């Protein structure tokens, strides 16, 4: 599968803060990618770079085989729905949709009208008078109806209730099935979007922790429980991400070596259960936090 966007050895610094540190990845054509990570991990910065809103400190970014910054041919093929999307003060909902229709060449007015009804949005109401959830719904409608070859949603459903979020997921999947394109979802609601994802990109502290197709991740980790010694021995043969111990028993999240599965854990005398995507992301993030805390500081290195 070819990539619509490639990021090669990209670093982004803001004064004394490094938001991204030598990141390399790609967003594939006709795939839904989950861009995951904690607050401050670098997700929004990465999307800003890919959409030409920023220029990297170093490294190279190509979107549709060209640099995105100040490149109209590239930017007209991108739809970036940002967290807390802003519109001109005088815009009504229908004005926001009407403007989007002039920007995106693949705009589907019928889909926009259907989504307007689905989300029960008042077309003539001023956008600045909308609730937070309604404002998010406007962004979702624009993102879906744009049918842009590369569409990015940065926390697209802030303020939406569970029913409205499910409506978004359902409409996204239905339209994607008929009109495949590259879609990137940055979110904290990992468990909710996991069934949608075809690829997963996990960033922590500005670095890529995980970049894989979602199918390969299913079954790639187990949560094992049993006597601490047996858990430790099993984890030593794989990759221990996180463990909790109480009274001689431990519970651990373990990434499996190739070919291993639950039968190996059972053979080691352990109880086990699959580790879902959210549990895997949390465990990997905690693992890097523990590693960072254990690493010597610059001052400690100098004193040695």
N, C-alpha and C positions, 0 to 999 in steps of 0.2 A: 504494500500500500504506500502511495506517495504522500509526502508531507506538504501541507499548504504553508507551514511556518517552521523555520529552523532557527534554533538558538545555539550558538557555538561559543563556548568559553566566555560567557558574558558575566561581567562584573558591573555592579551599579553602586556607586558610593554617594552618600549625601553628607557632606562635611566629614565628621569623624565616624559616621555610621555606614557600614557595608550592608546594603539591603539584599544584594545578590552577590554570590561569591563563586565565580567560575562555573556558571550554570550552562549545561548543554542538554538540549532536549529538542523534541519536535512535536508539533500538533498535526495529526494525520488527517488526510482528506477523508470525508465520509466516516467520521468516527465521533462519538461523544466522549469527551475526556473530562474526568473529574480532577480539578486542581485543588488539592487539599493541603491543609496545614493550619497551624495555630495563628492567632492574631500576631501580626508583625513578622510572619515567616518570610514574606517577600512575594506573596501571590499577586497582590494588586500591582506591585512594581513590575512584575513580569508581564502582566497584561498591558500595562501602560507602554512598555517597551515594544511589545509585539504590535500594538495598534498605533505606533508612531507618536504617542503623547510624550515620550521621553527618548533620549538618545543615550545608549549605554556608555559608561566610563571606559570600558574596553570590551573587546569581543565583537561578534558579528551577528546580526539578526537579518534574516531574509523572509519575506512574506510574498508568496506568489513569485518567487525567484527574484525579488528586488528589495532594496532597502525601503522600509515603510515610512520613515520620517519625511514629511513634506512631499509625499509621492501620491498625487491624486489618483493615479491609475490603480494603486494598491488600496488606498484608504476607502475608495468608493465600493470596494468589495468586502469591507469589514463593517460589522455592527458590534459596537461595544456598549453594553448596558451596564452602567456603573452603579455602585451602591449609592443611594440617595441622589439619583439622577436629577439634574436641575433643568428647568425650562424657563424661557422668558416669562416675566411676571404677567403679561397680558394673555398668555396662551391658555385656551380652553383645551379640554381633552381632545376634541376633534381637530384643533389647530396642531397639536403635537403629532397626531396621526397624519394629518394632511401634509405637514412638513416632511415627515419621514417618507411619505409616498413620493416626494420629489427627489429625495436623496438616494433611495435604494431602487436600482433598476429592476430587481426581481420582486418588488412589492406586490403583495396579494391583498387587494382591497376587500375581497370577499372573506378571506380569513380574518382580517382585522375586524370587520363588522361582526363576524361570528364570535370572536373572542371578546369583543366589547359587550355583547349580550351575555356570554358565559360568565364574565366577571361582574356583570350588572353595574357597569360604569356609566355615569351620566355624561354624555358626550359634550353637553354645553356648559358643564361646570368648569370653573377656573381650576387649573392644575394646582395652583398654590393653596387652594382651599380644600384639596383632597386630603384624606387621612393618609397615614404612612403606608398602609396596606394598599389603598387605591393607587397611590403614586407608584408603588412597586408593580401593580397590575398594568399600568400604562407602559412601563418599561418592558414587561413581559410581552405585551401585545406587539410592541415595535420590534422586539428581538425576534419573535416568531414570524410575524408577517413580513419582515424584511427579506427573509430567505437569503440572507447574505451568505456567500460561500464560506466565510469565517465569521461565526457569531460567538461572542463572549459575554457571559453573564457573571457579574461580580456580586455575589449575595443578592440574587434577584428578587427574593420574596420576603424581605424584611417587613414585618407588620402583617403579613398574610396569615390567616388561620389555617389549620390543618386541611380543611376542605378545599380552600383556594389553592394551597400548595399542591395537593393531589391533582386538582384540575390542571395546573400548570404542567405537572409531569405527564399526565395523560395526553394533553394537547401537544406537548413537545414530541412525545414518542410517535403519536399518530402522524404528525406532519413530517417528522424526520423519516418515517418509513416510506412516505411517498416522495419526499424531496431530500435525499441524503445530502449532508454537508458537514463541515467541520464545526462542531459545537463544543465550547469549553464552559464548564460550570465550576465556579469557585464557590465553595460552600463549607459551612460547619455541620450541616445536617447530613452527615455521611450515611447513616443508616437508611434515611429516606431515599437518597438518590442512588444508592449502590446498585439497585436492579437496572438502572438506566445506562450505567457506565460500560464502555467498551475498553477504555484505557484509564489508568490512574497515574497521576503525577503528584507525588508528595514532596513538599518543600518544608524544611525546618532550618531556622537560623540562616536563611539565604542559600542553602545548599539542597541539592536533590537527594532525597533519601530513597525514593522509590519511583521507578518509571517503567511501567509494565502494562501488558494487556490484562484486563480485569479477569478474564477466564483463567489465566495462569496463576492468579493470586488465590483463586478459590481452591481451598485444600492445601495451600502452601504453608499454612501455619496451624498449629494445634494449641489448645489450652489443656495442659496435663496436670493431674492432681495425684498426690500420693506421698509416701514417706520421703523426707527431704533428700536422703542419700540416693534413692532411685531417681527422683526428679533431676538431681544434679548430674547423675551419670548419664541420663538420657539427653539432657540439655547439652552436655559436653560433646555429644556426637553430632549436634546440630548447631543452631544459633539461638542462644538465650536472649530474649528481648526484655522480659520483665518477670519478676518473681516476687511472691509474697509467702512468708513463712510464719507458721504459728504452731507451737507445741509439737515440733518434730515432723509436721506435715507441710508441704509446700504446694503452691499453685503457680504455674509458670506458663507464659506464652512463648512458644518456641517456633522459629521458622525452620522448616524441614529441609534436609538435604535432598537432592534429586532422587526420586524413586521411593522415598519413605512415605508412610501414611499412618493412619490410626492403628493398624495392626501391629506396627512396630512399637507403639506406645503400650498397647495391651500386652504384648510379649514381654515388655520391660516391667510389667506389674503395675501399670498406671491406669487410672481412669482418664478418659480424654473426651474432648468435644471440639468440633470445628471452631476456628477463630474467624469471626466475620470481619468485614473490611474495617468497620469502625474500631473494633478491638485491636486489629493489627496496626492501624494508623496511630492509635493512642499508645500502644506498647512501643512502637518504633520511635515516637516522639519522646516518650519518657526515657527510652534507652539513650538517645542522643543527649538529653538533658543531664542524665547521670554521668555520661562520658565527659561532657563539658565541665561538669562540676569537679570531676576527678582529675582533669588535666591541670598541669602546673600553670600558674600565671606567668606573665613576662618577668615580673620581679623575682619570682621563685627561680626561674631559669637563669637569671643573671646571678643570683646568689649561689648557684651550684658551682 
